[in-house]
Amino acid sequence: MEESMAKKEVEVPVLVVASKVKERIKSADVRMSGDFTDELNARVDVMIGEAIERAKGNKRGTVKPCDL
């Protein structure tokens, strides 16, 4: 079975609470676009992945704030 050469979009788990993000932005008297939380969530996922790799690279099984 051949796999498509097209890049598949990876489903990112929900890591941020959209209602809390919207509340925070609204408190600054600005509006939020509908896709803002999706992008924020994707960036958080990347940051977590990088922190995991840094912890593993330092031979630790615990991710720490310094890994961000």
N, CA, C and O atoms as a DFTB+ gen file, in Angstrom:
272 C
 N C O
     1  1       0.834      -1.177       0.000
     2  2       0.000       0.000       0.000
     3  2       0.881       1.243       0.000
     4  3       1.741       1.395       0.867
     5  1       0.672       2.123      -0.958
     6  2       1.464       3.339      -1.060
     7  2       0.840       4.462      -0.264
     8  3      -0.379       4.629      -0.252
     9  1       1.680       5.226       0.399
    10  2       1.193       6.386       1.137
    11  2       1.303       7.614       0.262
    12  3       2.207       7.716      -0.568
    13  1       0.398       8.532       0.443
    14  2       0.406       9.769      -0.319
    15  2       1.642      10.575       0.018
    16  3       2.068      10.629       1.172
    17  1       2.214      11.202      -1.000
    18  2       3.386      12.032      -0.788
    19  2       3.011      13.396      -0.222
    20  3       3.881      14.149       0.215
    21  1       1.729      13.712      -0.227
    22  2       1.272      14.995       0.313
    23  2       1.498      15.020       1.819
    24  3       1.348      14.010       2.508
    25  1       1.859      16.186       2.304
    26  2       2.105      16.348       3.732
    27  2       0.781      16.277       4.476
    28  3      -0.153      17.017       4.168
    29  1       0.705      15.385       5.457
    30  2      -0.505      15.236       6.250
    31  2      -0.447      16.200       7.427
    32  3       0.591      16.365       8.069
    33  1      -1.579      16.828       7.694
    34  2      -1.654      17.736       8.825
    35  2      -1.799      16.916      10.099
    36  3      -2.669      16.050      10.185
    37  1      -0.957      17.182      11.080
    38  2      -0.966      16.445      12.330
    39  2      -1.954      17.099      13.285
    40  3      -1.955      18.319      13.443
    41  1      -2.784      16.300      13.912
    42  2      -3.755      16.796      14.878
    43  2      -3.028      17.117      16.181
    44  3      -2.404      16.245      16.786
    45  1      -3.115      18.363      16.602
    46  2      -2.465      18.813      17.832
    47  2      -3.481      18.717      18.964
    48  3      -4.600      19.210      18.819
    49  1      -3.124      18.098      20.087
    50  2      -4.072      18.016      21.204
    51  2      -4.369      19.409      21.770
    52  3      -3.539      20.313      21.682
    53  1      -5.537      19.566      22.339
    54  2      -5.908      20.849      22.936
    55  2      -5.102      21.034      24.219
    56  3      -5.198      20.236      25.151
    57  1      -4.310      22.101      24.247
    58  2      -3.429      22.364      25.384
    59  2      -3.762      23.672      26.094
    60  3      -3.342      23.893      27.230
    61  1      -4.517      24.538      25.421
    62  2      -4.880      25.824      26.017
    63  2      -6.398      25.910      26.155
    64  3      -7.136      25.334      25.355
    65  1      -6.850      26.621      27.161
    66  2      -8.276      26.796      27.402
    67  2      -8.728      28.061      26.672
    68  3      -8.399      29.176      27.075
    69  1      -9.486      27.866      25.595
    70  2      -9.887      28.976      24.736
    71  2     -10.644      30.059      25.499
    72  3     -10.430      31.248      25.259
    73  1     -11.515      29.665      26.404
    74  2     -12.300      30.657      27.145
    75  2     -11.419      31.534      28.024
    76  3     -11.693      32.724      28.183
    77  1     -10.375      30.965      28.590
    78  2      -9.456      31.737      29.431
    79  2      -8.604      32.681      28.583
    80  3      -8.325      33.808      28.992
    81  1      -8.195      32.219      27.406
    82  2      -7.424      33.059      26.490
    83  2      -8.286      34.241      26.050
    84  3      -7.835      35.386      26.057
    85  1      -9.521      33.954      25.672
    86  2     -10.434      35.007      25.229
    87  2     -10.686      36.006      26.360
    88  3     -10.710      37.215      26.129
    89  1     -10.871      35.506      27.569
    90  2     -11.086      36.364      28.742
    91  2      -9.894      37.297      28.961
    92  3     -10.067      38.485      29.230
    93  1      -8.707      36.756      28.846
    94  2      -7.479      37.549      29.037
    95  2      -7.362      38.637      27.978
    96  3      -7.029      39.780      28.289
    97  1      -7.634      38.284      26.738
    98  2      -7.538      39.250      25.643
    99  2      -8.621      40.321      25.779
   100  3      -8.361      41.506      25.568
   101  1      -9.818      39.902      26.128
   102  2     -10.924      40.843      26.302
   103  2     -10.631      41.833      27.427
   104  3     -11.047      42.989      27.357
   105  1      -9.916      41.388      28.465
   106  2      -9.584      42.265      29.595
   107  2      -8.659      43.409      29.173
   108  3      -8.547      44.417      29.871
   109  1      -8.001      43.244      28.030
   110  2      -7.116      44.293      27.499
   111  2      -7.862      45.165      26.484
   112  3      -7.248      45.962      25.775
   113  1      -9.185      45.008      26.420
   114  2     -10.039      45.796      25.522
   115  2      -9.685      45.631      24.040
   116  3      -9.743      46.588      23.267
   117  1      -9.319      44.408      23.659
   118  2      -9.114      44.079      22.249
   119  2      -9.903      42.812      21.934
   120  3     -10.318      42.085      22.837
   121  1     -10.102      42.558      20.646
   122  2     -10.838      41.373      20.215
   123  2      -9.868      40.285      19.760
   124  3      -8.692      40.538      19.500
   125  1     -10.395      39.082      19.674
   126  2      -9.587      37.934      19.286
   127  2     -10.189      37.292      18.049
   128  3     -11.398      37.067      17.988
   129  1      -9.357      36.997      17.066
   130  2      -9.852      36.302      15.877
   131  2     -10.161      34.854      16.244
   132  3      -9.618      34.321      17.212
   133  1     -11.024      34.232      15.477
   134  2     -11.451      32.870      15.762
   135  2     -10.351      31.832      15.708
   136  3     -10.427      30.807      16.385
   137  1      -9.325      32.089      14.907
   138  2      -8.249      31.102      14.756
   139  2      -7.043      31.376      15.664
   140  3      -6.038      30.671      15.585
   141  1      -7.140      32.391      16.519
   142  2      -6.020      32.730      17.400
   143  2      -5.670      31.577      18.338
   144  3      -4.496      31.239      18.489
   145  1      -6.681      30.970      18.970
   146  2      -6.386      29.895      19.925
   147  2      -5.787      28.673      19.236
   148  3      -4.983      27.959      19.836
   149  1      -6.167      28.423      17.980
   150  2      -5.575      27.297      17.240
   151  2      -4.072      27.509      17.054
   152  3      -3.276      26.592      17.257
   153  1      -3.696      28.727      16.666
   154  2      -2.275      29.038      16.468
   155  2      -1.521      29.016      17.792
   156  3      -0.410      28.491      17.876
   157  1      -2.134      29.590      18.826
   158  2      -1.510      29.584      20.155
   159  2      -1.292      28.154      20.627
   160  3      -0.226      27.820      21.144
   161  1      -2.293      27.322      20.451
   162  2      -2.199      25.924      20.847
   163  2      -1.074      25.208      20.094
   164  3      -0.324      24.434      20.687
   165  1      -0.958      25.465      18.793
   166  2       0.100      24.845      17.985
   167  2       1.480      25.282      18.462
   168  3       2.407      24.474      18.530
   169  1       1.609      26.568      18.791
   170  2       2.911      27.057      19.269
   171  2       3.271      26.476      20.627
   172  3       4.433      26.156      20.876
   173  1       2.286      26.338      21.509
   174  2       2.521      25.729      22.821
   175  2       2.970      24.282      22.633
   176  3       3.880      23.819      23.321
   177  1       2.336      23.570      21.703
   178  2       2.713      22.185      21.433
   179  2       4.165      22.092      20.974
   180  3       4.891      21.195      21.402
   181  1       4.593      23.005      20.111
   182  2       5.984      23.035      19.642
   183  2       6.924      23.318      20.812
   184  3       7.958      22.664      20.953
   185  1       6.569      24.286      21.647
   186  2       7.405      24.619      22.807
   187  2       7.568      23.418      23.740
   188  3       8.663      23.155      24.237
   189  1       6.482      22.699      23.971
   190  2       6.546      21.516      24.829
   191  2       7.443      20.451      24.208
   192  3       8.250      19.831      24.900
   193  1       7.301      20.242      22.914
   194  2       8.142      19.260      22.218
   195  2       9.619      19.600      22.317
   196  3      10.455      18.725      22.543
   197  1       9.933      20.878      22.147
   198  2      11.331      21.315      22.254
   199  2      11.848      21.153      23.678
   200  3      13.003      20.780      23.883
   201  1      11.008      21.430      24.650
   202  2      11.417      21.277      26.060
   203  2      11.678      19.805      26.382
   204  3      12.618      19.482      27.109
   205  1      10.856      18.930      25.847
   206  2      11.056      17.486      26.052
   207  2      12.388      17.048      25.464
   208  3      13.147      16.323      26.107
   209  1      12.669      17.484      24.250
   210  2      13.930      17.112      23.602
   211  2      15.137      17.651      24.365
   212  3      16.158      16.972      24.467
   213  1      15.030      18.855      24.898
   214  2      16.135      19.437      25.668
   215  2      16.370      18.638      26.942
   216  3      17.513      18.363      27.308
   217  1      15.280      18.265      27.621
   218  2      15.411      17.468      28.848
   219  2      16.061      16.118      28.540
   220  3      16.959      15.677      29.257
   221  1      15.605      15.473      27.478
   222  2      16.205      14.186      27.089
   223  2      17.666      14.358      26.711
   224  3      18.500      13.515      27.041
   225  1      17.983      15.455      26.014
   226  2      19.367      15.733      25.625
   227  2      20.282      15.939      26.816
   228  3      21.486      15.694      26.740
   229  1      19.701      16.392      27.915
   230  2      20.455      16.577      29.156
   231  2      20.329      15.371      30.079
   232  3      20.666      15.435      31.261
   233  1      19.834      14.267      29.511
   234  2      19.699      12.994      30.229
   235  2      18.839      13.121      31.488
   236  3      19.153      12.555      32.536
   237  1      17.749      13.878      31.357
   238  2      16.799      14.025      32.464
   239  2      15.453      13.474      32.038
   240  3      15.079      13.549      30.867
   241  1      14.735      12.924      32.988
   242  2      13.385      12.435      32.740
   243  2      12.330      13.441      33.186
   244  3      11.133      13.160      33.140
   245  1      12.787      14.619      33.620
   246  2      11.879      15.657      34.099
   247  2      12.082      16.926      33.268
   248  3      13.201      17.415      33.115
   249  1      10.977      17.444      32.739
   250  2      11.016      18.705      32.004
   251  2      10.915      19.836      33.020
   252  3      10.019      19.842      33.864
   253  1      11.830      20.785      32.935
   254  2      11.901      21.911      33.878
   255  2      11.694      23.223      33.143
   256  3      11.797      23.274      31.917
   257  1      11.400      24.296      33.892
   258  2      11.230      25.609      33.260
   259  2      12.440      26.022      32.412
   260  3      12.280      26.702      31.399
   261  1      13.620      25.624      32.811
   262  2      14.815      26.003      32.052
   263  2      14.855      25.346      30.679
   264  3      15.659      25.740      29.834
   265  1      13.998      24.347      30.440
   266  2      13.949      23.685      29.138
   267  2      13.157      24.475      28.104
   268  3      13.183      24.153      26.916
   269  1      12.456      25.506      28.555
   270  2      11.674      26.322      27.624
   271  2      12.564      27.301      26.891
   272  3      12.080      28.074      26.063
